[in-house]
C-alpha cells in the first residue's frame, strides 16, 4: 500500500475510460462587473463542475485545480492519496470526493483540531470524514516540520 502526495502525483496518459467518465468543462467564462464605478473582469471558476461518474461533483476552482488528477489514470501501486492543510479545507473535501469515486484511500495531514471538534464535527471537517478521508491531526510543530522536512514527512506517512 503506497501513498501519493498530490504534488508528486505520477502523471500517466489519459485512459479512454477516464475521458468518458469525467466530462471536462470548457474554459472558465469571464464576466464584466462594475463595483463602485470600477469595471472588473471576473474569471468565473464558480461555474466549473467536473461531472460524470468520476468527476465526483467537484466544482469551482478546485475542479480546475484538480482537473489533471480527475482525468489521470492512477496505477494500482497508488492506493493512498495524501495531502495536507487546515481541517476545514475545501481542497480536502474535493480530494476525498475524487478519491472515493476512484476507490482510492485518502489521508489528510491537518493542523491541530480544536478540542471537542472530533466528537461534534461540522463543515468541511464533517464532509471529509463522511467521504472517508483519514484525518491525521498533527501538532503545530509536527505540521510545520512536515511542510519542510521530506524525511520527517515520509516517516509520518509510513505509519498510515
Secondary structure, 3 states (H helix, E strand, C coil): CEEEEHHHCCCCCCCHHHHHHCECCCCCCEEEEEECCEEEEEECHHHCECECCCCCCCECHHHHHCHHHHCCCCCCCEEEEEEEECCCCHHHHHHHHHHHHCCCEEEEEECCCCCCCCCCCCHHHHHHHHCCCEEEECCHHHHHHHHHCHHHHHHHHHCC
